[in-house]
Amino acid sequence: MSTTLTYQEPELIALLKQQDETGFRYLYDNYSAALNGIILQIIPDQEQASDVLQEVFVNIWRRIDSYDSSKGRLFTWMLNIARNAAIDMTRSKAFQNSQKNRELDNDVHTKPDGSLSIQVDNIGLSKMIGQLKEEHRVLIDLAYLKGYTHEEIAGMLGIPLGTVKTRIRAALLQLRKTLT
């Protein structure tokens, strides 16, 4: 009879900060699929997404001491690391070149307008995002699901950068209330 260990978040964080391999293995086993899903929304190629996921876990291992539980949950912190790593990958010259050289048949996740078809339902966020005001929903979609910077969003929508930042912050606070 095998016993499956479960950790409460504070216990897991303590293990990770002690560089405990069991804690890190638990973290990988329980969170890698969710983080991979986030990465795949930004980078639809499984091989490249796997490379980014590996980089994400190395970063988590190295930077766990910078995690501050007063600023949010561990998963949110890891999600931001994964999202940022995926966005960094898409902005790299190597990724840009690989996108120019790929076959059209591999482009099954791209809509005719060139945007990625993102399936937010896969991670259970569509219902929560759907509860946001339209102006907030659009900004969350552009910033967190499509990877645009605040500056790019301001330019695309023709609204001031400060307004974009304020609305995104308000949307994130509303999502946080929904999640807790």
C-alpha positions as CSV (number, residue, x, y, z in Angstrom):
1,M,0.0,0.0,0.0
2,S,1.6,3.2,-1.1
3,T,1.0,6.4,0.7
4,T,0.6,9.6,-1.3
5,L,2.1,12.6,0.5
6,T,0.2,15.8,0.5
7,Y,1.6,19.1,1.8
8,Q,-0.2,22.3,2.8
9,E,1.2,25.3,1.1
10,P,3.3,26.6,4.1
11,E,4.9,23.1,4.5
12,L,5.7,22.8,0.8
13,I,7.3,26.3,0.8
14,A,9.4,25.4,3.8
15,L,10.6,22.3,2.1
16,L,11.4,24.2,-1.1
17,K,13.3,26.9,0.8
18,Q,15.4,24.1,2.4
19,Q,16.1,22.8,-1.1
20,D,14.4,19.5,-0.2
21,E,14.3,17.3,-3.3
22,T,11.1,15.5,-2.1
23,G,9.3,18.8,-1.8
24,F,10.5,19.8,-5.3
25,R,9.4,16.5,-6.7
26,Y,6.0,16.9,-5.1
27,L,5.8,20.4,-6.6
28,Y,6.6,19.2,-10.0
29,D,4.2,16.2,-9.9
30,N,1.3,18.4,-8.7
31,Y,1.9,21.6,-10.7
32,S,3.7,20.8,-13.9
33,A,0.6,20.0,-15.9
34,A,-1.1,23.2,-14.9
35,L,2.0,25.3,-15.7
36,N,2.5,23.4,-19.0
37,G,-1.1,24.3,-19.9
38,I,-0.4,28.0,-19.3
39,I,2.8,27.8,-21.4
40,L,1.0,26.0,-24.2
41,Q,-1.4,28.8,-24.5
42,I,1.4,31.1,-25.4
43,I,3.7,28.6,-27.2
44,P,1.6,26.0,-29.0
45,D,4.6,23.8,-29.9
46,Q,4.8,21.0,-27.3
47,E,8.6,20.5,-27.6
48,Q,9.3,24.2,-27.1
49,A,6.7,24.4,-24.3
50,S,8.5,21.5,-22.6
51,D,11.8,23.3,-22.8
52,V,10.2,26.4,-21.2
53,L,8.6,24.3,-18.5
54,Q,12.0,22.8,-17.6
55,E,13.4,26.3,-17.4
56,V,10.5,27.4,-15.2
57,F,11.1,24.7,-12.6
58,V,14.9,25.5,-12.6
59,N,13.9,29.2,-12.0
60,I,11.5,28.2,-9.2
61,W,14.2,26.1,-7.6
62,R,16.7,28.9,-7.8
63,R,14.4,31.7,-6.8
64,I,12.2,30.2,-4.1
65,D,13.8,32.4,-1.5
66,S,12.3,35.4,-3.3
67,Y,8.7,34.1,-2.9
68,D,6.7,36.2,-0.5
69,S,3.5,34.6,0.7
70,S,2.1,38.0,1.7
71,K,1.9,39.0,-2.0
72,G,0.0,35.9,-3.2
73,R,-0.2,32.2,-3.4
74,L,2.6,29.9,-4.5
75,F,0.8,28.9,-7.6
76,T,0.2,32.5,-8.7
77,W,3.9,33.2,-8.2
78,M,4.8,30.1,-10.3
79,L,2.2,30.9,-12.9
80,N,3.8,34.4,-13.4
81,I,7.3,32.8,-13.7
82,A,5.9,30.4,-16.4
83,R,4.0,33.1,-18.2
84,N,7.0,35.4,-18.3
85,A,9.3,32.6,-19.5
86,A,6.9,31.7,-22.3
87,I,6.6,35.3,-23.3
88,D,10.3,35.7,-23.2
89,M,10.6,32.7,-25.5
90,T,8.2,34.1,-28.0
91,R,10.2,37.3,-28.2
92,S,13.5,35.6,-28.7
93,K,15.2,35.6,-32.1
94,A,15.4,31.9,-32.2
95,F,11.6,31.5,-31.6
96,Q,10.8,34.2,-34.2
97,N,13.0,32.4,-36.8
98,S,11.5,29.0,-36.0
99,Q,8.0,30.5,-36.6
100,K,9.1,31.8,-40.0
101,N,10.3,28.4,-41.0
102,R,7.5,26.1,-39.8
103,E,5.2,24.3,-42.1
104,L,1.6,25.6,-42.4
105,D,0.2,22.2,-41.4
106,N,1.6,22.7,-37.9
107,D,-0.4,25.9,-37.4
108,V,-3.6,24.3,-36.1
109,H,-3.9,26.6,-33.1
110,T,-3.9,29.8,-35.1
111,K,-7.0,31.6,-36.2
112,P,-7.2,33.2,-39.6
113,D,-6.4,36.6,-38.0
114,G,-3.1,35.3,-36.8
115,S,-4.0,35.1,-33.1
116,L,-3.8,32.0,-31.0
117,S,-6.9,30.1,-30.2
118,I,-6.7,29.9,-26.5
119,Q,-8.8,27.5,-24.6
120,V,-9.2,29.1,-21.2
121,D,-11.7,26.4,-20.1
122,N,-8.7,23.9,-19.9
123,I,-7.6,25.6,-16.7
124,G,-11.0,26.7,-15.4
125,L,-10.6,30.4,-15.8
126,S,-13.1,31.3,-18.4
127,K,-16.0,31.4,-16.0
128,M,-14.1,33.7,-13.6
129,I,-12.8,35.9,-16.4
130,G,-16.4,36.0,-17.8
131,Q,-17.6,37.7,-14.6
132,L,-15.3,40.7,-15.2
133,K,-16.5,43.9,-16.8
134,E,-15.9,43.9,-20.6
135,E,-13.2,46.5,-20.3
136,H,-11.4,44.4,-17.8
137,R,-12.0,41.1,-19.6
138,V,-10.3,42.4,-22.8
139,L,-7.3,43.6,-20.9
140,I,-6.8,40.4,-19.0
141,D,-7.1,38.5,-22.3
142,L,-4.5,40.6,-24.0
143,A,-2.1,40.9,-21.1
144,Y,-2.2,37.4,-19.5
145,L,-3.5,35.1,-22.2
146,K,-2.0,36.6,-25.3
147,G,1.2,38.1,-23.7
148,Y,1.0,41.7,-24.8
149,T,2.8,44.3,-22.7
150,H,0.9,47.1,-21.1
151,E,2.4,49.6,-23.5
152,E,1.4,47.4,-26.5
153,I,-2.2,47.2,-25.1
154,A,-2.4,51.0,-24.7
155,G,-1.3,51.5,-28.3
156,M,-3.7,48.9,-29.6
157,L,-6.7,50.1,-27.7
158,G,-5.8,53.8,-27.9
159,I,-6.1,54.4,-24.2
160,P,-3.5,55.9,-21.8
161,L,-0.9,53.5,-20.3
162,G,-2.0,54.6,-16.8
163,T,-5.6,53.6,-17.5
164,V,-4.5,50.2,-18.8
165,K,-2.5,49.6,-15.6
166,T,-5.3,50.7,-13.4
167,R,-7.9,48.6,-15.1
168,I,-5.7,45.5,-15.1
169,R,-5.0,45.9,-11.4
170,A,-8.7,46.3,-10.7
171,A,-9.4,43.2,-12.7
172,L,-6.7,41.2,-10.9
173,L,-8.1,42.3,-7.6
174,Q,-11.6,41.2,-8.6
175,L,-10.2,37.8,-9.8
176,R,-8.3,37.4,-6.5
177,K,-11.6,37.9,-4.6
178,T,-13.3,35.3,-6.9
179,L,-10.5,32.8,-6.3
180,T,-10.4,33.1,-2.5
